[in-house]
Amino acid sequence: MDTYLILLALGVGALVLKNMEQRQRIGLLSSYLQKYQLEKLMEQLTEGYLRALSESDPQRSEPIWRMLASTEQSVSDQLGRLAADMARMGDEQARVLRWPLAVPLVSRWLPTATFDLRKLMAIHAQGFARAVQNTAGLGRKEQAFMLSAELYLFQHSCHWYCRSKAVASARLLARHKTAHEQVLTAVSPPTRQAYAALVG
């Protein structure tokens, strides 16, 4: 009975610590994101892409693509500024646990099991900017597909930082009907390579 109570107390304590740590991370990330309109702009892009892709007549879809180009540039600019802001984040605050599940205090005491969120945000900003510039010369539909993937991966990283990789992947699947592996396949090769090198 004593062993059961000790294990129960340890489990409750770990849960409390995990929730406290996650609240701190959510608050910290929100303090950076609140200066920007990224969520609103990302919704506009998603809806706009669906409208443009549903048009079979190029004359009807072209004005939509032109309108979306300015929104894409706004997202690119804001992601760049966000990455620059977050570059000033403290070392300990920027650690993200590589493990699938959140374990309280591990990122603090075992930095080798973590990666740096500041570097990851720079990868996302550079990847989206590169896709907007379309250096690969993709068609407009293929470019929109890649830009969407870059944004989904950015969202996944934010959720990973705040909760865990497993939660982030579940949210990605629930919200966009897309698996993490599918998103990684759809982003640009430089983003995929830099991402894999950082997160392992």
Phi, psi and chi 1 to 4 in degrees:
 res  aa     phi    psi   chi1   chi2   chi3   chi4
   1 MET       -  -42.0 -174.0   67.3  175.1      -
   2 ASP   -62.0  -41.3  -71.0  -16.8      -      -
   3 THR   -62.5  -41.6  -55.4      -      -      -
   4 TYR   -61.1  -44.7  173.1   77.5      -      -
   5 LEU   -66.1  -38.2  -70.9  174.6      -      -
   6 ILE   -64.1  -45.6  -69.5  168.9      -      -
   7 LEU   -63.8  -39.5  -69.4  173.4      -      -
   8 LEU   -63.0  -44.2 -178.8   62.4      -      -
   9 ALA   -64.1  -40.4      -      -      -      -
  10 LEU   -64.9  -41.2  -72.5  172.5      -      -
  11 GLY   -64.6  -44.0      -      -      -      -
  12 VAL   -64.8  -42.1  169.8      -      -      -
  13 GLY   -61.3  -42.7      -      -      -      -
  14 ALA   -64.5  -38.7      -      -      -      -
  15 LEU   -65.2  -43.0 -175.2   62.7      -      -
  16 VAL   -62.7  -45.3  168.8      -      -      -
  17 LEU   -62.3  -42.2  -78.8  173.8      -      -
  18 LYS   -62.6  -46.0 -176.0 -171.7   80.7  166.5
  19 ASN   -64.2  -39.0  -70.6  -20.6      -      -
  20 MET   -64.9  -44.3 -162.1  165.8   66.0      -
  21 GLU   -63.5  -41.3 -170.4  174.1   75.1      -
  22 GLN   -67.6  -38.3  -71.5  179.5  -11.9      -
  23 ARG   -61.8  -40.8  -80.8 -163.9  -58.5  -87.8
  24 GLN   -62.4  -42.7  -71.1  172.0  -13.8      -
  25 ARG   -67.2  -42.1  -74.5  173.8  172.1  -99.1
  26 ILE   -61.4  -44.2  -69.0  166.9      -      -
  27 GLY   -63.3  -41.0      -      -      -      -
  28 LEU   -66.8  -47.8 -179.6   60.8      -      -
  29 LEU   -63.8  -39.6 -175.0   59.5      -      -
  30 SER   -61.0  -36.2  -64.4      -      -      -
  31 SER   -64.8  -28.4   71.9      -      -      -
  32 TYR   -80.9  -43.3  -75.9   99.7      -      -
  33 LEU   -72.7  -25.4  -70.8  170.9      -      -
  34 GLN   -64.7  -18.9   68.3 -175.4    0.0      -
  35 LYS   -76.4  -12.5  -54.1  174.7 -162.7  173.2
  36 TYR  -119.0  168.4  -55.5  101.7      -      -
  37 GLN  -113.6   34.0  -63.7  178.7  -52.8      -
  38 LEU   -60.7  -42.6  -76.6  166.0      -      -
  39 GLU   -63.3  -44.4 -170.5  171.0  -10.8      -
  40 LYS   -63.7  -44.9  178.9 -176.7  173.7 -175.5
  41 LEU   -66.0  -37.4  -68.9  170.5      -      -
  42 MET   -65.1  -37.9  -73.8  162.4   65.0      -
  43 GLU   -64.8  -40.7  -75.6  179.2   13.7      -
  44 GLN   -61.6  -41.9  -71.9  175.1    8.0      -
  45 LEU   -64.4  -46.6  -78.3 -177.2      -      -
  46 THR   -59.0  -47.2  -58.4      -      -      -
  47 GLU   -65.5  -41.2  -69.0  169.6    7.5      -
  48 GLY   -64.3  -41.2      -      -      -      -
  49 TYR   -61.8  -42.2  -70.6  153.1      -      -
  50 LEU   -62.7  -40.7  -70.8  173.2      -      -
  51 ARG   -64.5  -47.1  -80.8  177.8   50.7 -139.4
  52 ALA   -64.9  -40.5      -      -      -      -
  53 LEU   -72.2  -23.4  -67.2  168.6      -      -
  54 SER   -80.3  -14.2   67.1      -      -      -
  55 GLU   -82.6  123.2  -69.5  -70.8   -8.8      -
  56 SER   -85.5  -20.5   55.8      -      -      -
  57 ASP   -92.2  117.1 -176.8   -3.2      -      -
  58 PRO   -58.4  -31.9  -22.4   31.9      -      -
  59 GLN   -66.2  -28.4  -70.6 -174.2  -25.4      -
  60 ARG   -84.7  -31.2  -67.8  171.8   63.8   95.0
  61 SER   -82.9  -27.2   63.6      -      -      -
  62 GLU   -59.1  -44.2 -172.0   55.0   35.6      -
  63 PRO   -61.2  -32.8  -19.7   29.8      -      -
  64 ILE   -67.7  -44.5  -57.0  172.4      -      -
  65 TRP   -60.7  -40.7  -70.4  121.6      -      -
  66 ARG   -63.5  -41.3  -76.9 -161.1  -58.6  -89.1
  67 MET   -65.1  -38.6  179.2 -170.4   69.1      -
  68 LEU   -68.9  -26.1  -71.3  170.5      -      -
  69 ALA   -60.1  -38.4      -      -      -      -
  70 SER   -71.1  -35.1   63.6      -      -      -
  71 THR   -67.3  -40.7  -51.7      -      -      -
  72 GLU   -59.8  -42.4  -70.5  164.9   -9.9      -
  73 GLN   -66.1  -37.8 -170.0   57.2   56.5      -
  74 SER   -62.7  -43.5  -65.8      -      -      -
  75 VAL   -62.3  -43.8  171.7      -      -      -
  76 SER   -60.1  -45.6 -178.1      -      -      -
  77 ASP   -61.9  -44.0  -66.5  -17.2      -      -
  78 GLN   -69.8  -37.8  -69.0 -164.9   23.8      -
  79 LEU   -63.5  -38.6  -81.5  174.3      -      -
  80 GLY   -63.7  -42.2      -      -      -      -
  81 ARG   -69.7  -37.8  -66.4 -158.4  -56.0  -86.7
  82 LEU   -61.6  -46.0  174.0   65.4      -      -
  83 ALA   -61.0  -39.5      -      -      -      -
  84 ALA   -66.4  -40.4      -      -      -      -
  85 ASP   -61.7  -46.2  -78.1   -8.9      -      -
  86 MET   -73.3  -16.2  -65.7 -176.7   75.9      -
  87 ALA   -62.6  -20.1      -      -      -      -
  88 ARG   -90.5    1.6  -64.6 -173.6  -75.0  -88.4
  89 MET   -64.7  147.5 -177.8 -173.4  -78.2      -
  90 GLY   -65.4  152.9      -      -      -      -
  91 ASP   -56.4  -48.9  -70.5  -12.4      -      -
  92 GLU   -66.8  -37.6 -165.0  172.5  -64.9      -
  93 GLN   -66.3  -27.4  -66.7  173.5  -36.6      -
  94 ALA   -86.6   -3.9      -      -      -      -
  95 ARG   -75.2  133.8  -68.3  178.7 -168.9  157.5
  96 VAL  -122.5  126.0 -175.5      -      -      -
  97 LEU   -70.3  128.2 -171.3   62.6      -      -
  98 ARG   -71.8  -23.4  -74.1 -169.0  171.7   93.1
  99 TRP   -63.2  152.6  -59.6   -9.6      -      -
 100 PRO   -62.5  -36.6  -19.5   30.0      -      -
 101 LEU  -108.4  150.6  -60.1  176.0      -      -
 102 ALA   -76.0  130.7      -      -      -      -
 103 VAL  -127.0  118.7 -178.1      -      -      -
 104 PRO   -60.9  139.7   19.9  -30.4      -      -
 105 LEU    72.4   -6.8  -54.9  178.4      -      -
 106 VAL   -63.9  -40.5  169.9      -      -      -
 107 SER   -63.5  -26.3   60.1      -      -      -
 108 ARG   -78.2  -41.4 -176.6  177.4  -59.4  173.7
 109 TRP   -99.1  -11.0  -56.0  116.0      -      -
 110 LEU  -134.8   70.0 -167.5   60.9      -      -
 111 PRO   -61.1  -22.3   17.0  -27.9      -      -
 112 THR   -68.1  -17.1   53.9      -      -      -
 113 ALA   -92.2   11.8      -      -      -      -
 114 THR  -123.9  168.2   67.5      -      -      -
 115 PHE  -128.9  170.9   61.2   86.7      -      -
 116 ASP   -96.8  116.6 -166.9  -34.6      -      -
 117 LEU   -61.3  -34.0 -179.7   69.3      -      -
 118 ARG   -60.7  -42.3  -62.6  166.6  -63.2 -171.4
 119 LYS   -67.9  -37.0  -66.6  178.3 -179.0  176.3
 120 LEU   -66.0  -40.7 -174.0   55.7      -      -
 121 MET   -63.6  -36.9  -72.3  -62.4  114.4      -
 122 ALA   -64.0  -39.2      -      -      -      -
 123 ILE   -62.3  -43.7  -70.6  168.6      -      -
 124 HIS   -64.4  -44.8  -70.4  -49.0      -      -
 125 ALA   -62.5  -44.8      -      -      -      -
 126 GLN   -66.9  -39.5  -68.4  160.7    9.6      -
 127 GLY   -64.6  -43.4      -      -      -      -
 128 PHE   -68.1  -42.6 -167.1   83.6      -      -
 129 ALA   -60.4  -41.0      -      -      -      -
 130 ARG   -64.5  -40.6 -168.7  167.7   39.3 -114.9
 131 ALA   -68.9  -35.2      -      -      -      -
 132 VAL   -65.3  -42.9  168.2      -      -      -
 133 GLN   -67.1  -23.0  -67.5  162.1    7.4      -
 134 ASN    56.3   49.2 -162.5   17.5      -      -
 135 THR   -64.5  -20.6   52.6      -      -      -
 136 ALA   -80.0   -9.3      -      -      -      -
 137 GLY    68.2   36.8      -      -      -      -
 138 LEU   -73.6  155.5  -60.0  174.0      -      -
 139 GLY   -67.1  162.5      -      -      -      -
 140 ARG   -60.9  -37.8 -160.3   61.4  179.7   93.7
 141 LYS   -68.4  -43.3  -69.0 -179.1 -179.4  179.9
 142 GLU   -66.1  -36.9  -68.9   75.8   17.0      -
 143 GLN   -64.3  -43.3 -176.5 -168.8   18.5      -
 144 ALA   -61.6  -38.9      -      -      -      -
 145 PHE   -62.4  -43.6 -176.0   68.8      -      -
 146 MET   -68.5  -41.2 -177.5  177.8  -74.4      -
 147 LEU   -62.6  -40.3  -73.8  165.9      -      -
 148 SER   -61.1  -43.5  -63.8      -      -      -
 149 ALA   -62.9  -41.1      -      -      -      -
 150 GLU   -61.0  -40.3  -63.7  -82.6   -5.6      -
 151 LEU   -70.0  -40.4  -71.5  177.1      -      -
 152 TYR   -62.8  -38.4  -67.1  169.3      -      -
 153 LEU   -68.1  -36.7 -169.3   60.0      -      -
 154 PHE   -61.2  -47.0  164.4   71.9      -      -
 155 GLN   -59.9  -42.9  -77.5 -176.8  -37.1      -
 156 HIS   -58.2  -43.3 -177.3  -84.4      -      -
 157 SER   -63.8  -39.6  -63.9      -      -      -
 158 CYS   -62.8  -44.4  -68.7      -      -      -
 159 HIS   -68.7  -35.6  -70.7  143.0      -      -
 160 TRP   -62.0  -45.5 -172.2  -11.2      -      -
 161 TYR   -61.7  -42.9  174.6   73.9      -      -
 162 CYS   -78.6  -34.5  -68.7      -      -      -
 163 ARG  -120.3  -83.3  -60.8  -72.1 -174.2 -177.9
 164 SER  -170.5  167.2   68.9      -      -      -
 165 LYS   -63.4  -41.2 -176.8 -180.0 -178.9 -178.4
 166 ALA   -62.2  -44.1      -      -      -      -
 167 VAL   -65.1  -43.3  169.9      -      -      -
 168 ALA   -60.2  -43.1      -      -      -      -
 169 SER   -67.9  -38.0  -62.9      -      -      -
 170 ALA   -65.8  -40.9      -      -      -      -
 171 ARG   -66.3  -39.4  -75.1 -174.7  175.5 -178.2
 172 LEU   -60.9  -43.8 -179.8   65.0      -      -
 173 LEU   -67.5  -41.3 -167.6   58.5      -      -
 174 ALA   -70.0  -40.4      -      -      -      -
 175 ARG   -82.1  -40.5 -173.3  170.3 -177.9  179.3
 176 HIS  -116.5    3.0  -59.5  -64.6      -      -
 177 LYS    55.1   37.9  -53.5  -65.3 -175.1  -73.4
 178 THR  -136.2  133.7  -51.9      -      -      -
 179 ALA   -81.0  154.5      -      -      -      -
 180 HIS   -55.6  -41.7 -177.8 -133.1      -      -
 181 GLU   -64.0  -36.3  -66.4   75.2   17.4      -
 182 GLN   -66.5  -40.0  -70.5  174.8  -64.2      -
 183 VAL   -64.0  -43.7  170.2      -      -      -
 184 LEU   -61.5  -34.1  -80.6  175.5      -      -
 185 THR   -69.4  -30.8  -58.0      -      -      -
 186 ALA   -88.8  -17.8      -      -      -      -
 187 VAL   -73.6  171.4  -64.1      -      -      -
 188 SER   -67.0  150.2   68.9      -      -      -
 189 PRO   -54.4  -42.4  -28.1   35.7      -      -
 190 PRO   -61.6  -38.3  -24.5   35.2      -      -
 191 THR   -64.5  -46.2  -63.8      -      -      -
 192 ARG   -60.6  -43.1 -173.1  163.8   53.3 -107.8
 193 GLN   -67.7  -44.7  -70.2  157.8   10.0      -
 194 ALA   -65.7  -40.3      -      -      -      -
 195 TYR   -61.5  -49.5 -177.6   92.0      -      -
 196 ALA   -62.9  -39.1      -      -      -      -
 197 ALA   -65.8  -32.5      -      -      -      -
 198 LEU   -83.4  -51.2  179.2   65.3      -      -
 199 VAL   -85.3  -18.3  -53.3      -      -      -
 200 GLY    80.1      -      -      -      -      -
